[in-house]
Amino acid sequence: MSPPTVASPPGLAEATNNSLVVWQHHLAELFRTAKDRFPDVVWALTADNDDDDDNNHNNVLDEVWGHKGVCVCSFLPVALRSHLR
């Protein structure tokens, strides 16, 4: 009878890859559920990518939702003034 085999812990490369896969999955899930979780900032993705056109709402392909707190922490002050009015 042989002794039970014990799985060795993953090496650094495998652990890094596993962590990256989980992290990417969590970010993708956060992106998909942002509208339900953080409905305070939304960007409209339009067909012609013209953000200055007031009639552009007819060309909206999708919406990207986010949390204003994340934007404030991530954006440069110039971007904040132009995107978060």
C-alpha positions as CSV (number, residue, x, y, z in Angstrom):
1,M,0.0,0.0,0.0
2,S,1.4,3.3,-1.0
3,P,1.2,6.5,1.1
4,P,-1.5,9.0,0.1
5,T,-0.3,11.6,-2.3
6,V,-0.5,15.2,-1.2
7,A,-0.9,17.8,-3.9
8,S,1.9,20.3,-3.8
9,P,1.1,23.9,-3.7
10,P,1.1,25.7,-7.1
11,G,4.4,27.3,-8.2
12,L,4.7,31.0,-8.6
13,A,3.8,31.1,-12.3
14,E,0.8,28.9,-11.8
15,A,-0.4,30.8,-8.8
16,T,0.0,34.1,-10.7
17,N,-1.9,32.8,-13.6
18,N,-4.7,31.5,-11.4
19,S,-4.9,34.8,-9.6
20,L,-5.0,36.7,-12.9
21,V,-7.8,34.5,-14.3
22,V,-9.9,35.1,-11.1
23,W,-9.2,38.8,-11.1
24,Q,-10.3,39.1,-14.8
25,H,-13.4,37.2,-14.1
26,H,-14.3,39.4,-11.1
27,L,-13.7,42.6,-13.2
28,A,-15.8,41.2,-16.1
29,E,-18.6,40.4,-13.6
30,L,-18.3,43.9,-12.1
31,F,-18.6,45.4,-15.5
32,R,-21.7,43.4,-16.4
33,T,-23.5,44.2,-13.1
34,A,-22.3,47.8,-12.7
35,K,-25.7,49.2,-13.6
36,D,-27.3,47.3,-10.8
37,R,-24.6,48.1,-8.3
38,F,-23.3,51.5,-9.1
39,P,-25.9,53.4,-11.2
40,D,-24.5,56.9,-10.7
41,V,-22.4,57.5,-13.9
42,V,-23.2,56.3,-17.4
43,W,-21.4,56.8,-20.7
44,A,-23.3,56.1,-24.0
45,L,-21.3,54.3,-26.7
46,T,-22.5,55.7,-30.0
47,A,-22.1,54.5,-33.6
48,D,-20.4,57.7,-34.8
49,N,-18.6,58.4,-31.5
50,D,-19.6,62.1,-31.5
51,D,-20.2,63.1,-27.9
52,D,-21.1,66.7,-28.7
53,D,-24.2,65.9,-30.8
54,D,-27.4,66.3,-28.7
55,N,-29.3,64.1,-31.1
56,N,-26.8,61.3,-30.7
57,H,-29.1,59.4,-28.4
58,N,-30.6,57.6,-31.4
59,N,-27.1,56.1,-32.3
60,V,-26.5,54.6,-28.8
61,L,-25.1,51.1,-29.2
62,D,-24.5,50.4,-25.5
63,E,-24.0,52.0,-22.1
64,V,-21.1,51.7,-19.8
65,W,-22.0,52.2,-16.1
66,G,-19.6,53.2,-13.4
67,H,-19.3,54.5,-9.9
68,K,-18.5,58.2,-9.6
69,G,-16.2,57.6,-6.7
70,V,-14.0,55.3,-8.9
71,C,-14.0,58.0,-11.6
72,V,-13.0,60.7,-9.2
73,C,-10.1,58.6,-7.9
74,S,-9.0,57.6,-11.4
75,F,-9.4,60.6,-13.7
76,L,-7.1,63.6,-14.0
77,P,-8.7,66.9,-12.9
78,V,-9.1,68.0,-16.6
79,A,-11.0,64.8,-17.4
80,L,-13.2,65.2,-14.4
81,R,-14.3,68.7,-15.5
82,S,-15.1,67.6,-19.0
83,H,-16.7,64.2,-18.3
84,L,-18.5,64.6,-15.0
85,R,-20.5,67.7,-15.3
